[in-house]
Structures are given as structure tokens and as C-alpha cells.
Amino acid sequence: PVCLPLQFLSYLGACDRLLKQGYEEGQVEEAMEMFQYSEKKAAEFLHLLSQFNDMGFQQNEIKEVLLLCGNQRERALEELVMK
């Protein structure tokens, strides 16, 4: 039997929880990688990405601004509005 490292299992669990919240698989994997597999930070990012996307901002701009602003909603929104 193949023994999976505990980190990988926790990564899979985190991805599964985020997928169950309705996020797309590609976005979940990307967010987990961007935030060194921190489920909390990836979840914040995905939530804000979804919110700003619903407001009509472009997804690539949202990602860039959220990374620059460290997922700080107000700062990110100001940056997006100024673009």
C-alpha cells in the first residue's frame, strides 16, 4: 500500500472543503498554491475573488490586487476602483 504524507492528506481535505463551498477546482488549487497551502488564506482569497467578480471586475485584475493587498478587502476594492 502507498502511504500518503499527512500534509498531502490535509491538502486534499482543504481542497475538498473549498470545493464543497462551490469554488471551481482550478481556482481552489491555484489559491492553495498561492498561499502555501493555507486553507484559511485560500478561502479568504476565493471569497473575495467571487465577491469582486460579481461586482464586474476582471478576474486577472482581482487576483493581482488581492495578492498585492494581502487579501485586505477595503484596500483591494480601492485599488480595483482606481484601475
C-alpha positions in Angstrom: 0.0 0.0 0.0 1.1 3.5 -0.8 1.5 5.7 2.3 0.4 9.3 1.6 2.1 12.0 3.7 -0.1 13.7 6.2 0.5 17.1 4.5 -0.9 15.8 1.3 -4.0 14.4 3.0 -4.6 17.7 4.8 -4.2 19.5 1.4 -6.8 17.1 -0.1 -9.2 17.7 2.8 -8.8 21.5 2.5 -9.4 21.4 -1.3 -12.5 19.2 -0.7 -13.9 21.6 1.8 -13.4 24.6 -0.5 -14.9 22.7 -3.5 -18.0 22.0 -1.3 -18.4 25.7 -0.9 -18.9 26.0 -4.6 -15.5 27.2 -5.9 -14.1 25.8 -9.1 -11.4 23.1 -8.8 -8.8 25.1 -10.8 -9.3 28.2 -8.7 -9.1 26.1 -5.4 -5.8 24.5 -6.5 -4.3 27.9 -7.6 -5.4 29.6 -4.4 -3.9 26.8 -2.3 -0.6 27.1 -4.1 -0.5 30.9 -3.9 -0.9 30.8 -0.2 1.5 28.0 0.6 -1.4 25.6 1.2 -3.1 27.7 3.9 -6.8 26.8 3.7 -7.7 29.9 5.7 -5.9 32.3 3.3 -7.1 30.4 0.2 -10.7 30.6 1.5 -10.4 34.4 2.1 -8.9 34.8 -1.4 -11.6 32.7 -3.1 -14.4 34.5 -1.2 -13.1 38.0 -2.2 -12.4 36.8 -5.8 -16.0 35.7 -6.0 -17.4 39.0 -4.5 -15.3 41.2 -6.8 -16.1 39.1 -9.8 -19.8 39.6 -9.0 -19.2 43.3 -9.0 -18.0 43.1 -12.6 -14.2 43.4 -12.1 -11.9 41.3 -14.3 -10.6 38.1 -12.7 -7.0 38.6 -13.6 -7.0 42.2 -12.1 -8.8 40.9 -9.0 -6.1 38.2 -8.4 -3.3 40.7 -8.9 -4.8 43.2 -6.5 -5.7 40.7 -3.8 -2.1 39.3 -3.8 -0.7 42.9 -3.6 -3.1 43.8 -0.8 -2.7 40.6 1.1 -6.5 39.8 0.9 -7.4 43.1 2.6 -10.9 43.7 1.2 -11.0 47.5 1.5 -7.5 48.1 0.1 -8.2 45.7 -2.7 -11.5 47.4 -3.6 -9.9 50.8 -3.6 -7.2 49.5 -6.0 -9.7 47.9 -8.3 -11.9 51.0 -8.4 -8.8 53.2 -9.3 -7.8 50.9 -12.2 
